[in-house]
């Protein structure tokens, strides 16, 4: 089993939690299992399991992700703009 530096990725600016890392890696692993036309291709074939590949891609910055505001946050911002 490959040794992945999980602590290194958690200290990034946009990711401060193991839970977020697991969530993002899970989304990427699902994408690797069932790729669609718009999904990013597998960045490396070093690992046989898609979950390990997903974590490795995130740690090596081969996959870029960004936080998307929820509907509630967008509504709150709209209210603040109108005040």
C-alpha positions as CSV (number, residue, x, y, z in Angstrom):
1,X,0.0,0.0,0.0
2,X,1.5,3.4,-1.0
3,X,2.2,5.9,1.7
4,X,0.4,9.1,1.0
5,X,1.2,12.3,2.9
6,X,-2.4,13.2,4.1
7,X,-1.2,15.8,6.5
8,X,0.5,17.8,3.7
9,X,-2.7,18.2,1.8
10,X,-4.8,19.1,4.8
11,X,-2.6,22.1,5.5
12,X,-3.4,23.7,2.1
13,X,-5.3,27.0,2.0
14,X,-8.6,25.6,0.7
15,X,-8.6,22.3,2.6
16,X,-8.4,22.3,6.4
17,X,-10.1,19.0,7.3
18,X,-9.7,15.3,6.7
19,X,-13.5,15.2,6.2
20,X,-13.2,17.6,3.2
21,X,-10.4,15.6,1.8
22,X,-12.3,12.3,2.1
23,X,-15.4,13.9,0.5
24,X,-13.4,15.4,-2.5
25,X,-11.4,12.1,-2.9
26,X,-14.7,10.2,-2.9
27,X,-16.1,12.4,-5.6
28,X,-13.0,12.0,-7.7
29,X,-13.0,8.2,-7.2
30,X,-16.6,8.0,-8.4
31,X,-15.5,10.1,-11.4
32,X,-12.7,7.7,-12.1
33,X,-15.0,4.7,-11.8
34,X,-17.6,6.1,-14.2
35,X,-16.0,8.8,-16.3
36,X,-18.2,11.1,-18.3
37,X,-17.5,13.2,-21.3
38,X,-16.5,16.3,-19.3
39,X,-14.5,14.5,-16.5
40,X,-10.7,14.8,-16.2
41,X,-8.9,11.6,-17.3
42,X,-6.9,9.6,-14.9
43,X,-3.7,11.4,-14.2
44,X,-1.5,8.5,-13.3
45,X,-1.7,4.7,-13.3
46,X,0.6,4.1,-10.3
47,X,-2.2,2.7,-8.1
48,X,-4.7,-0.1,-8.8
49,X,-7.5,1.3,-6.6
50,X,-9.4,4.4,-7.6
51,X,-9.6,5.8,-4.1
52,X,-5.8,5.7,-3.8
53,X,-5.4,7.3,-7.2
54,X,-7.9,10.0,-6.3
55,X,-6.0,10.9,-3.1
56,X,-2.7,10.8,-4.9
57,X,-4.0,13.1,-7.6
58,X,-5.2,15.6,-5.0
59,X,-1.9,15.5,-3.0
60,X,0.2,16.0,-6.1
61,X,-2.1,18.9,-7.3
62,X,-2.9,17.0,-10.5
63,X,-6.6,17.7,-9.8
64,X,-7.7,21.2,-9.0
65,X,-10.9,21.8,-7.0
66,X,-12.6,24.8,-5.7
67,X,-15.3,25.4,-3.2
68,X,-18.7,26.3,-4.6
69,X,-21.0,28.5,-2.4
70,X,-24.2,26.9,-1.3
71,X,-27.6,28.3,-2.2
72,X,-28.0,29.5,1.3
73,X,-24.7,31.4,1.2
74,X,-25.6,33.0,-2.1
75,X,-29.0,34.1,-0.8
76,X,-27.2,35.6,2.3
77,X,-24.8,37.5,0.1
78,X,-27.7,38.8,-2.0
79,X,-29.4,40.1,1.1
80,X,-26.2,41.9,2.3
81,X,-25.8,43.5,-1.1
82,X,-29.3,45.0,-1.0
83,X,-28.9,46.6,2.4
